[in-house]
Amino acid sequence: MRLSLIAAVLICASCHPAQTQVADFPAQRERMVKEQIIMRGVVEERVLAAMRKVPREEFVPAEFRAESYTDRPLPIGYDQTISQPFIVAFMTEKLRPKPTDHVLEIGTGSGYQAAILAELVAEVYSIEIIEPLAKNAEATLQRLGYKNVHVKAGDGYKGWPEQAPFDAVIVTCAPERVPSALIDQLKEGGRMIIPVGAKFAQELYLLEKKDGRLEQSAVLPVRFVPMAGEGLER
């Protein structure tokens, strides 16, 4: 009887850390927003509200779930990563999303960036070249109730012409130059945020289409995974 009681206590004790960890996710999310995002200068209230709301742990593989709110990218398989929370917030703020916007995302990955955008805009169209990632992201987004996110497996260099033009384009992988199809699919007055450059060492650019021309400003040195697709063959 005593042995059974001890065993029961040990089993319960081993359960508590996991329960505490799950219960802590909202607190970790709030701390992430305060310490990783606001303290680095992201202040747009709608963006901060989205970062507080979307459960990043749902977009992270099980083996990294405990690290969901650490200040770094995390692997999601297929040599891809979910971006550092600050970068997600920073790029989203720079994009200046509006409630009526239709946004194109290149590089769905886990679906986390798409979920953040879905809290801020009317419709999100997201392209992922790695089909299993596209399917996983779509399933996660559907499970969490994001009905305004549309995911397809495809080549991001081609964009999504059937749904163009877009009010904004966000690219979460790095081409060596801005794909012409993405420029063509951007509305007049539209904004694009995109990392451009050689492998794992790029500059983040904000582009705005005005009078048919692109105004370009360098924003931040960054390091993203390279963009895959037909653009590599040219």
C-alpha positions as CSV (number, residue, x, y, z in Angstrom):
1,M,0.0,0.0,0.0
2,R,2.8,2.4,1.0
3,L,4.7,1.6,-2.2
4,S,1.6,2.2,-4.3
5,L,1.1,5.6,-2.5
6,I,4.8,6.6,-3.2
7,A,4.4,5.5,-6.8
8,A,1.3,7.6,-7.2
9,V,3.0,10.6,-5.6
10,L,5.9,10.3,-8.0
11,I,3.7,10.0,-11.0
12,C,1.7,13.1,-10.0
13,A,5.0,15.0,-9.4
14,S,6.2,14.1,-12.8
15,C,3.0,15.4,-14.3
16,H,3.1,18.8,-12.7
17,P,6.0,20.4,-14.7
18,A,4.2,19.7,-18.0
19,Q,1.0,21.1,-16.7
20,T,2.7,24.2,-15.4
21,Q,4.5,24.6,-18.6
22,V,1.3,24.5,-20.7
23,A,-0.4,26.9,-18.2
24,D,2.6,29.3,-18.5
25,F,2.3,29.8,-22.2
26,P,0.1,32.9,-22.0
27,A,2.5,34.4,-19.4
28,Q,5.5,33.5,-21.6
29,R,3.7,35.2,-24.6
30,E,3.1,38.4,-22.6
31,R,6.7,38.4,-21.5
32,M,7.8,37.9,-25.1
33,V,5.9,40.9,-26.2
34,K,7.2,43.1,-23.4
35,E,10.9,42.0,-23.4
36,Q,11.6,40.9,-27.0
37,I,9.3,43.2,-29.0
38,I,8.3,46.4,-27.3
39,M,11.7,46.9,-25.8
40,R,13.2,46.8,-29.3
41,G,10.9,49.5,-30.7
42,V,7.8,47.7,-32.1
43,V,4.9,49.8,-30.7
44,E,1.9,49.5,-33.1
45,E,-0.9,48.4,-30.9
46,R,-2.7,46.1,-33.4
47,V,0.6,44.3,-34.1
48,L,1.3,43.9,-30.4
49,A,-2.3,42.6,-29.8
50,A,-1.8,40.0,-32.5
51,M,1.5,38.9,-31.1
52,R,-0.2,38.5,-27.7
53,K,-3.1,36.5,-29.1
54,V,-1.6,34.0,-31.5
55,P,-0.2,30.9,-29.7
56,R,3.2,30.4,-31.1
57,E,3.5,27.0,-29.4
58,E,0.9,25.6,-31.8
59,F,3.2,26.3,-34.7
60,V,6.3,24.7,-33.1
61,P,7.3,21.0,-33.4
62,A,6.5,19.1,-30.2
63,E,10.2,18.6,-29.3
64,F,10.7,22.4,-29.3
65,R,7.4,23.4,-27.7
66,A,9.0,24.4,-24.4
67,E,11.2,26.9,-26.3
68,S,8.2,28.5,-28.1
69,Y,8.8,31.9,-26.6
70,T,12.6,32.0,-26.7
71,D,14.2,34.9,-28.6
72,R,15.4,32.8,-31.6
73,P,14.2,31.0,-34.7
74,L,13.3,27.3,-34.2
75,P,13.6,24.4,-36.7
76,I,10.3,23.1,-38.2
77,G,11.8,20.4,-40.5
78,Y,13.0,20.3,-44.1
79,D,15.9,22.7,-43.2
80,Q,13.3,25.5,-42.5
81,T,12.7,27.6,-39.4
82,I,10.0,29.6,-37.7
83,S,11.3,33.1,-37.4
84,Q,12.4,34.8,-34.2
85,P,9.3,36.5,-32.7
86,F,10.9,40.0,-32.9
87,I,11.4,39.6,-36.6
88,V,7.8,38.6,-37.2
89,A,6.5,41.6,-35.2
90,F,9.1,44.0,-36.9
91,M,8.3,42.9,-40.4
92,T,4.5,43.0,-39.7
93,E,4.7,46.5,-38.3
94,K,6.8,47.7,-41.3
95,L,4.2,46.3,-43.7
96,R,1.5,48.6,-42.2
97,P,-1.3,46.1,-42.5
98,K,-4.9,47.5,-42.8
99,P,-8.1,45.7,-41.9
100,T,-9.2,45.7,-45.6
101,D,-5.9,44.4,-47.0
102,H,-5.4,41.4,-49.1
103,V,-1.9,40.2,-48.4
104,L,0.4,37.7,-50.2
105,E,2.9,35.8,-48.1
106,I,5.8,33.9,-49.7
107,G,7.1,31.2,-47.4
108,T,4.3,29.8,-45.2
109,G,6.6,27.7,-43.1
110,S,4.8,26.7,-40.0
111,G,1.9,29.2,-40.6
112,Y,2.8,31.5,-37.7
113,Q,3.3,34.6,-39.7
114,A,0.1,34.0,-41.7
115,A,-1.8,33.7,-38.4
116,I,-0.4,37.0,-37.2
117,L,-1.4,38.6,-40.4
118,A,-4.9,37.0,-40.3
119,E,-5.5,38.9,-37.1
120,L,-4.8,42.2,-38.9
121,V,-6.1,42.0,-42.5
122,A,-9.0,40.8,-44.5
123,E,-7.4,37.9,-46.4
124,V,-4.0,36.2,-46.4
125,Y,-2.8,34.2,-49.4
126,S,0.3,32.1,-48.5
127,I,2.6,30.1,-50.7
128,E,5.0,27.3,-49.5
129,I,7.2,25.4,-51.9
130,I,7.6,22.4,-49.5
131,E,4.4,20.6,-49.8
132,P,4.4,18.8,-46.4
133,L,5.0,22.1,-44.7
134,A,2.1,23.7,-46.7
135,K,-0.2,20.8,-45.6
136,N,0.9,21.0,-42.0
137,A,0.5,24.8,-41.8
138,E,-2.9,24.6,-43.5
139,A,-4.1,22.0,-41.0
140,T,-2.8,24.0,-38.0
141,L,-4.4,27.2,-39.3
142,Q,-7.7,25.5,-39.9
143,R,-7.6,23.8,-36.4
144,L,-7.1,27.3,-34.8
145,G,-10.1,28.7,-36.8
146,Y,-8.3,31.0,-39.3
147,K,-10.7,31.0,-42.1
148,N,-9.2,34.0,-43.9
149,V,-5.9,32.3,-44.6
150,H,-5.5,30.4,-47.9
151,V,-2.4,28.2,-48.3
152,K,-1.1,26.5,-51.4
153,A,2.0,24.5,-52.3
154,G,3.8,26.3,-55.1
155,D,6.7,28.4,-56.3
156,G,6.9,31.7,-54.6
157,Y,8.8,33.3,-57.4
158,K,5.6,33.1,-59.4
159,G,3.4,34.6,-56.8
160,W,-0.4,34.0,-56.9
161,P,-1.6,35.7,-60.1
162,E,-5.2,34.4,-59.7
163,Q,-5.6,36.4,-56.5
164,A,-3.6,39.5,-57.5
165,P,-3.3,42.4,-57.1
166,F,-2.3,42.5,-53.5
167,D,-2.3,45.5,-51.1
168,A,0.9,44.1,-49.4
169,V,3.4,41.3,-49.9
170,I,5.6,39.8,-47.2
171,V,8.4,37.4,-48.1
172,T,9.9,35.3,-45.3
173,C,12.7,33.7,-47.3
174,A,15.5,35.4,-49.2
175,P,15.9,35.7,-53.0
176,E,19.0,37.2,-54.5
177,R,16.8,39.8,-56.1
178,V,13.2,40.8,-55.9
179,P,11.1,38.5,-58.1
180,S,9.5,40.5,-61.0
181,A,6.2,38.5,-60.5
182,L,5.8,39.8,-57.0
183,I,6.3,43.4,-58.2
184,D,3.7,42.9,-60.9
185,Q,1.2,41.6,-58.4
186,L,1.6,44.5,-56.0
187,K,-1.1,47.1,-56.2
188,E,-0.4,50.8,-56.8
189,G,0.3,52.2,-53.4
190,G,1.1,48.7,-52.1
191,R,3.9,47.7,-49.7
192,M,6.4,44.8,-49.8
193,I,8.8,43.7,-47.1
194,I,11.4,41.3,-48.3
195,P,14.9,40.1,-47.4
196,V,17.3,40.2,-50.4
197,G,20.8,38.9,-50.8
198,A,23.2,36.0,-50.7
199,K,22.8,32.9,-48.6
200,F,22.1,33.6,-44.9
201,A,23.3,37.2,-45.1
202,Q,20.8,39.7,-46.5
203,E,19.3,43.1,-46.2
204,L,15.6,43.6,-45.3
205,Y,14.0,46.0,-47.7
206,L,10.7,47.9,-47.7
207,L,9.4,48.5,-51.2
208,E,6.4,50.8,-52.1
209,K,4.9,51.0,-55.5
210,K,4.2,54.7,-56.4
211,D,3.2,55.8,-59.9
212,G,4.2,52.4,-61.3
213,R,7.7,52.6,-59.8
214,L,9.2,51.0,-56.7
215,E,10.6,53.2,-53.9
216,Q,13.1,51.1,-52.0
217,S,14.6,51.6,-48.5
218,A,17.0,49.3,-46.6
219,V,15.6,48.5,-43.2
220,L,17.8,46.0,-41.3
221,P,20.5,43.4,-41.9
222,V,18.9,40.0,-41.6
223,R,19.6,36.3,-42.0
224,F,16.8,34.2,-43.6
225,V,16.8,30.8,-45.3
226,P,17.3,31.2,-49.1
227,M,14.2,31.3,-51.3
228,A,13.7,28.1,-53.3
229,G,12.1,27.9,-56.7
230,E,12.6,28.6,-60.4
231,G,14.4,31.9,-59.7
232,L,17.4,29.8,-58.7
233,E,17.7,28.5,-62.2
234,R,18.2,31.9,-63.8
